[in-house]
Amino acid sequence: MNTISHMLEVYEPESESDCICSYSADTAFPKISEGEILDFPYLNQSVQANKIRHLVWQNDNRVSFKTLIFTKNASS
């Protein structure tokens, strides 16, 4: 049986290389859609999702699913 790993990465506004945070889990993360506001109180930062990319790959008995959230500054 295959094991599934889920990853979530959120990127700094207007960047495709500077990650605000990343998380891994054995269960799926909630769906995040374009236009949604993501609040990071511990970073004192709010961003708006403006592009979503999904990557899926398989190695041996593991399927990996990564969601990349690209952002812009959240409007006040």
Helices and strands as residue ranges (DSSP letters): E 3-13, E 19-25, E 37-40, G 41-43, E 45-59, E 62-73
